[in-house]
């Protein structure tokens, strides 16, 4: 399965929903980066994604976006092929 990175923060409902969706698709290894506690990670996330809100999700090097973007991919049947690489 392709490496998945998710920038997240404590208490973020969208982050939790994104993780639930990914786990439901069989994702066992999720590289979660906490922008609220890891110094410099918010700036890193903004530089990589161009966005300031969490979650920001990357499947491999592809920036998927936030939870709404992830859910849209899933509804379109495009998420599972991305996860398989």
C-alpha positions as CSV (number, residue, x, y, z in Angstrom):
1,X,0.0,0.0,0.0
2,X,1.2,3.5,-0.8
3,X,2.6,5.7,2.0
4,X,0.0,8.1,3.4
5,X,0.8,11.2,5.3
6,X,-1.8,13.3,7.1
7,X,-1.1,16.6,8.8
8,X,-3.6,16.9,11.7
9,X,-4.3,18.5,15.0
10,X,-5.8,17.5,18.4
11,X,-9.6,17.6,18.5
12,X,-10.0,18.1,14.8
13,X,-13.2,16.3,13.8
14,X,-12.3,16.3,10.1
15,X,-8.9,14.7,10.9
16,X,-10.7,12.0,12.8
17,X,-13.2,11.4,10.0
18,X,-10.4,11.2,7.5
19,X,-8.6,8.7,9.6
20,X,-11.7,6.6,10.0
21,X,-12.3,6.6,6.3
22,X,-8.7,5.6,5.6
23,X,-8.7,2.9,8.2
24,X,-12.0,1.6,6.8
25,X,-10.2,1.2,3.4
26,X,-7.6,-1.0,5.1
27,X,-4.9,1.6,5.7
28,X,-2.9,0.2,8.6
29,X,0.1,2.5,8.4
30,X,-0.7,6.2,8.6
31,X,2.0,8.8,9.0
32,X,0.2,11.4,11.2
33,X,2.0,14.7,11.7
34,X,0.6,16.9,14.4
35,X,0.9,20.5,13.4
36,X,-0.3,21.7,16.8
37,X,2.6,20.1,18.8
38,X,5.5,19.5,16.4
39,X,7.4,22.7,15.9
40,X,7.8,23.8,12.3
41,X,5.2,21.3,10.9
42,X,2.5,23.8,10.3
43,X,4.9,25.8,8.0
44,X,5.9,22.6,6.4
45,X,2.3,21.6,5.7
46,X,1.6,25.1,4.2
47,X,4.6,24.9,2.0
48,X,3.7,21.4,0.7
49,X,0.0,21.9,0.3
50,X,-0.6,25.7,-0.1
51,X,-3.3,25.3,2.5
52,X,-3.6,26.4,6.2
53,X,-6.3,24.0,7.4
54,X,-6.1,20.4,8.7
55,X,-6.2,17.7,7.7
56,X,-4.0,17.8,4.7
57,X,-3.6,14.4,3.2
58,X,-0.9,13.1,0.9
59,X,-1.0,9.7,-0.8
60,X,2.5,9.1,-1.9
61,X,3.6,12.4,-3.2
62,X,0.1,13.3,-4.4
63,X,-1.6,16.0,-2.4
64,X,-5.2,14.8,-2.0
65,X,-6.4,17.8,0.1
66,X,-8.6,17.8,3.1
67,X,-11.4,15.4,4.3
68,X,-13.9,16.7,1.8
69,X,-11.5,16.0,-1.0
70,X,-10.7,12.6,0.3
71,X,-14.4,11.7,0.7
72,X,-15.1,13.0,-2.9
73,X,-12.4,10.7,-4.2
74,X,-14.0,7.8,-2.3
75,X,-17.5,8.5,-3.7
76,X,-16.1,8.7,-7.2
77,X,-14.4,5.3,-6.8
78,X,-10.9,6.8,-7.2
79,X,-9.6,6.5,-3.6
80,X,-8.9,2.7,-3.5
81,X,-6.8,2.7,-6.7
82,X,-4.7,5.5,-5.3
83,X,-4.2,3.6,-2.1
84,X,-3.0,0.5,-3.9
85,X,-0.5,2.6,-5.9
